[in-house]
Amino acid sequence: MVLEILGGLAAFGALGLAMSARVIKQFEQGLVFRFGKLQQAVRGPGLTMIVPGVDALRKVSMQIVTLPVPAQDGITRDNVTVRVDAVVYFRVSDPAKAIINVEDYRFAMLQVAQTSLRSIIGKSELDDLLSNRERLNQGLELMIDTPALEWGIDIDRVEIKDVALPESMKRSMSRQAEAERERRARIITADGELQASKKLSEAAGTMEETPAALQLRLLQTIVEVAAEKNSTLVLPFPVELLRFLEKNSSAELPSRPATERDSSD
């Protein structure tokens, strides 16, 4: 009889021990509510004991949470319709505030992130969303961090993932980029022609001062053309040289005697 009583007590004690034992993981912290009132001591990782039927243990993860923010439609300050999504990285720094001050801190963080993202879209221009995201990320983090501090949450970082534009805006930006590239190409071509004209002008002045340079250039042109194995070779010939030869040939022609002219007549 005594053994049966002792066995029953042992079984009851084992059952009570099993009901009161709780395991808190390394990345968690435990909050104990006794008759609905929060106990001051925060339970750390490991095995902890509570009073069954009296205490309630609430575990809070201390890991960094990755919260994707659904894409939000908005109109930028320069009246462009865009669709922007983001991601928020946060962790619980004060488990008591995260459980007591807000009903569901994950859902609350999601709603704050969505409203803050819409607000930052309305305050920014399209160029800022496309090229100056670092500053926008900092502004968005500051907007989310203000209410998060009251909930015992620490914002690690906030990043804008993607900016979706309407198809009409994409085509307009593509035409603008193409026009800009064409403008730059024309400016580069014009600068090249200007520099080439200056160099040709300098070369013409040098050849005018040194006539032999023109002959050397002519011979170099002949060599370049002959390298192509052409059957026909066209050489430029100065008009002044033709006039000079014509004058010399007319001066060298001998005049016939008068007797020969008379006999011929």
BAMAR-196140 format. One record per residue (C-alpha): y, x, z; residue in three letters; chain. Coordinates in Angstrom, 3 decimals, m for minus. Layout:
       py       px       pz residuo cadena
        Y        X        Z     ala      A
...
//
This chain:
       py       px       pz residuo cadena
    0.000    0.000    0.000     met      A
    2.368    2.794    0.899     val      A
    1.523    4.609   m2.302     leu      A
    2.312    1.535   m4.297     glu      A
    5.699    1.199   m2.587     ile      A
    6.478    4.849   m3.141     leu      A
    5.424    4.563   m6.777     gly      A
    7.649    1.523   m7.228     gly      A
   10.595    3.292   m5.649     leu      A
   10.016    6.324   m7.858     ala      A
    9.846    4.162  m10.963     ala      A
   13.001    2.311   m9.929     phe      A
   14.773    5.595   m9.247     gly      A
   13.692    7.005  m12.611     ala      A
   14.887    3.859  m14.332     leu      A
   18.242    4.008  m12.517     gly      A
   18.604    7.682  m13.384     leu      A
   17.866    6.966  m17.020     ala      A
   20.417    4.152  m17.058     met      A
   23.134    6.254  m15.422     ser      A
   22.640    9.454  m17.450     ala      A
   24.832    9.990  m20.475     arg      A
   25.088   12.906  m22.917     val      A
   28.445   13.922  m24.325     ile      A
   28.362   16.142  m27.407     lys      A
   30.257   19.394  m27.766     gln      A
   32.951   17.888  m30.010     phe      A
   33.473   14.817  m27.800     glu      A
   35.175   13.913  m24.559     gln      A
   34.269   10.974  m22.341     gly      A
   36.489    8.419  m20.615     leu      A
   35.011    6.461  m17.685     val      A
   36.276    2.962  m16.955     phe      A
   35.291    1.703  m13.488     arg      A
   35.779   m2.032  m13.159     phe      A
   38.074   m1.783  m16.195     gly      A
   40.271    0.948  m14.704     lys      A
   40.420    4.368  m16.293     leu      A
   39.308    7.216  m14.086     gln      A
   41.552   10.236  m14.013     gln      A
   38.879   12.822  m14.721     ala      A
   37.924   13.282  m18.361     val      A
   34.220   14.031  m18.807     arg      A
   33.484   17.152  m20.827     gly      A
   30.478   17.987  m23.038     pro      A
   27.021   17.930  m21.479     gly      A
   25.117   15.597  m19.171     leu      A
   27.226   13.213  m17.096     thr      A
   26.316   10.431  m14.669     met      A
   27.859    6.986  m14.353     ile      A
   27.154    4.007  m12.134     val      A
   25.183    1.436  m14.141     pro      A
   26.835   m1.953  m14.243     gly      A
   30.027   m0.569  m12.763     val      A
   31.168    2.206  m15.080     asp      A
   31.642    2.099  m18.832     ala      A
   31.729    5.353  m20.783     leu      A
   33.855    5.635  m23.923     arg      A
   33.325    8.714  m26.093     lys      A
   36.169   10.078  m28.208     val      A
   35.622   12.587  m31.013     ser      A
   37.939   15.612  m30.922     met      A
   37.147   16.715  m34.478     gln      A
   39.692   16.744  m37.296     ile      A
   39.503   13.446  m39.141     val      A
   40.018   13.274  m42.913     thr      A
   41.753    9.992  m43.677     leu      A
   42.192    9.152  m47.384     pro      A
   45.212    6.974  m48.050     val      A
   44.632    4.450  m50.856     pro      A
   46.895    4.704  m53.896     ala      A
   50.215    2.949  m53.380     gln      A
   52.379    1.462  m56.131     asp      A
   56.073    2.121  m55.844     gly      A
   59.332    2.614  m57.710     ile      A
   61.067    5.970  m57.434     thr      A
   64.774    6.433  m56.900     arg      A
   65.267    6.907  m60.658     asp      A
   63.475    3.584  m61.381     asn      A
   60.086    4.860  m62.520     val      A
   56.930    2.981  m61.535     thr      A
   54.290    5.347  m60.132     val      A
   51.002    5.142  m58.269     arg      A
   50.540    7.778  m55.552     val      A
   47.661    8.510  m53.198     asp      A
   47.430   10.991  m50.337     ala      A
   45.190   12.347  m47.600     val      A
   45.946   12.818  m43.883     val      A
   44.212   15.315  m41.571     tyr      A
   44.577   14.553  m37.847     phe      A
   42.797   15.005  m34.537     arg      A
   42.941   13.355  m31.131     val      A
   44.829   15.521  m28.649     ser      A
   44.943   13.016  m25.737     asp      A
   41.847   10.787  m25.549     pro      A
   43.383    8.522  m22.884     ala      A
   46.419    7.643  m25.055     lys      A
   44.250    7.216  m28.153     ala      A
   42.092    4.621  m26.384     ile      A
   44.640    2.852  m24.180     ile      A
   47.899    2.857  m26.181     asn      A
   46.412    1.605  m29.460     val      A
   43.496   m0.705  m30.193     glu      A
   42.044    1.265  m33.145     asp      A
   43.787    4.566  m33.725     tyr      A
   42.067    5.172  m37.088     arg      A
   43.226    1.842  m38.511     phe      A
   46.693    2.369  m37.039     ala      A
   46.954    5.798  m38.637     met      A
   45.900    4.354  m41.997     leu      A
   48.590    1.678  m41.879     gln      A
   51.303    4.132  m40.848     val      A
   50.268    6.513  m43.628     ala      A
   50.434    3.738  m46.249     gln      A
   53.884    2.513  m45.216     thr      A
   55.208    6.077  m44.935     ser      A
   53.865    6.910  m48.393     leu      A
   55.614    3.908  m49.913     arg      A
   58.816    4.874  m48.150     ser      A
   58.687    8.457  m49.400     ile      A
   58.103    7.197  m52.971     ile      A
   61.239    5.064  m52.844     gly      A
   63.336    7.935  m51.515     lys      A
   62.181   10.497  m54.093     ser      A
   62.723   11.040  m57.789     glu      A
   59.968   11.496  m60.337     leu      A
   60.650   15.220  m60.774     asp      A
   60.247   15.731  m57.015     asp      A
   56.897   13.937  m56.993     leu      A
   55.641   16.100  m59.843     leu      A
   57.027   19.518  m58.964     ser      A
   58.283   19.548  m55.361     asn      A
   55.319   18.188  m53.451     arg      A
   55.519   20.742  m50.649     glu      A
   58.801   19.319  m49.381     arg      A
   57.542   15.754  m49.779     leu      A
   54.389   16.609  m47.829     asn      A
   56.514   17.897  m44.967     gln      A
   58.682   14.777  m44.996     gly      A
   55.639   12.521  m45.071     leu      A
   54.042   14.438  m42.201     glu      A
   57.198   14.034  m40.120     leu      A
   57.277   10.277  m40.738     met      A
   53.645    9.858  m39.671     ile      A
   53.870   12.241  m36.724     asp      A
   56.555   10.229  m34.900     thr      A
   54.364    7.231  m33.933     pro      A
   51.205    9.347  m33.765     ala      A
   52.520   11.302  m30.765     leu      A
   52.615    8.099  m28.691     glu      A
   48.962    7.509  m29.558     trp      A
   47.822   10.965  m28.460     gly      A
   47.162   12.101  m32.046     ile      A
   48.143   15.438  m33.540     asp      A
   48.790   15.557  m37.303     ile      A
   47.276   18.677  m38.832     asp      A
   48.542   18.262  m42.399     arg      A
   49.443   15.632  m45.001     val      A
   49.071   16.144  m48.736     glu      A
   49.886   14.031  m51.788     ile      A
   46.782   14.068  m53.977     lys      A
   47.780   12.564  m57.310     asp      A
   50.699   10.880  m59.051     val      A
   49.658    8.410  m61.748     ala      A
   52.249    7.514  m64.392     leu      A
   52.311    4.593  m66.848     pro      A
   51.138    5.364  m70.377     glu      A
   54.600    4.707  m71.816     ser      A
   56.095    7.246  m69.423     met      A
   53.421    9.796  m70.340     lys      A
   54.237    9.389  m74.040     arg      A
   57.971    9.724  m73.351     ser      A
   57.421   12.887  m71.312     met      A
   55.185   14.281  m74.053     ser      A
   57.878   13.678  m76.689     arg      A
   60.474   15.226  m74.405     gln      A
   58.330   18.315  m73.852     ala      A
   57.689   18.625  m77.595     glu      A
   61.405   18.347  m78.357     ala      A
   62.175   20.969  m75.736     glu      A
   59.617   23.368  m77.219     arg      A
   61.028   22.804  m80.714     glu      A
   64.559   23.453  m79.449     arg      A
   63.466   26.722  m77.853     arg      A
   61.646   27.761  m81.035     ala      A
   64.752   27.144  m83.136     arg      A
   66.928   29.098  m80.717     ile      A
   64.505   32.022  m80.765     ile      A
   64.388   31.964  m84.581     thr      A
   68.181   31.863  m84.801     ala      A
   68.498   34.764  m82.360     asp      A
   65.997   36.740  m84.435     gly      A
   67.928   36.108  m87.635     glu      A
   71.178   37.076  m85.918     leu      A
   69.737   40.355  m84.670     gln      A
   68.149   41.043  m88.078     ala      A
   71.472   40.430  m89.841     ser      A
   73.218   42.866  m87.503     lys      A
   70.595   45.521  m88.185     lys      A
   70.836   44.934  m91.972     leu      A
   74.584   45.236  m91.763     ser      A
   74.262   48.558  m89.943     glu      A
   71.680   49.740  m92.499     ala      A
   73.971   48.776  m95.389     ala      A
   76.809   50.765  m93.828     gly      A
   74.566   53.795  m93.446     thr      A
   73.370   53.571  m97.053     met      A
   76.951   53.208  m98.254     glu      A
   77.910   56.416  m96.499     glu      A
   74.756   58.226  m97.686     thr      A
   73.756   57.170 m101.236     pro      A
   70.568   59.241 m101.053     ala      A
   69.294   56.853  m98.376     ala      A
   69.232   54.062 m100.969     leu      A
   67.096   56.201 m103.281     gln      A
   64.697   57.006 m100.423     leu      A
   64.435   53.337  m99.609     arg      A
   63.727   52.581 m103.264     leu      A
   60.950   55.173 m103.353     leu      A
   59.460   53.762 m100.147     gln      A
   59.459   50.282 m101.672     thr      A
   57.645   51.640 m104.733     ile      A
   54.977   53.191 m102.496     val      A
   54.503   49.922 m100.586     glu      A
   54.220   47.868 m103.760     val      A
   51.850   50.379 m105.399     ala      A
   49.538   50.170 m102.397     ala      A
   48.735   46.562 m103.339     glu      A
   47.303   47.752 m106.710     lys      A
   49.581   45.538 m108.765     asn      A
   49.453   45.851 m112.566     ser      A
   53.135   45.014 m112.944     thr      A
   55.870   46.842 m111.075     leu      A
   59.449   45.574 m111.021     val      A
   62.085   48.061 m109.900     leu      A
   65.653   47.152 m109.038     pro      A
   68.146   49.209 m111.001     phe      A
   71.783   49.550 m109.921     pro      A
   74.281   48.146 m112.430     val      A
   76.732   50.931 m111.635     glu      A
   74.183   53.492 m112.808     leu      A
   73.794   51.644 m116.136     leu      A
   77.541   51.643 m116.675     arg      A
   77.676   55.354 m115.867     phe      A
   74.936   56.133 m118.406     leu      A
   76.619   53.958 m121.030     glu      A
   79.920   55.813 m120.648     lys      A
   78.253   59.202 m120.868     asn      A
   76.223   58.266 m123.973     ser      A
   79.280   56.958 m125.818     ser      A
   81.245   60.099 m124.998     ala      A
   78.475   62.388 m126.259     glu      A
   78.001   60.687 m129.697     leu      A
   79.471   63.059 m132.488     pro      A
   82.063   61.648 m134.822     ser      A
   81.240   61.933 m138.588     arg      A
   83.558   64.015 m140.857     pro      A
   85.995   62.251 m143.195     ala      A
   84.388   63.707 m146.321     thr      A
   81.068   62.154 m145.415     glu      A
   82.759   58.816 m144.883     arg      A
   84.462   59.007 m148.257     asp      A
   81.304   59.922 m150.110     ser      A
   79.466   57.133 m148.518     ser      A
   82.148   54.746 m149.633     asp      A
//
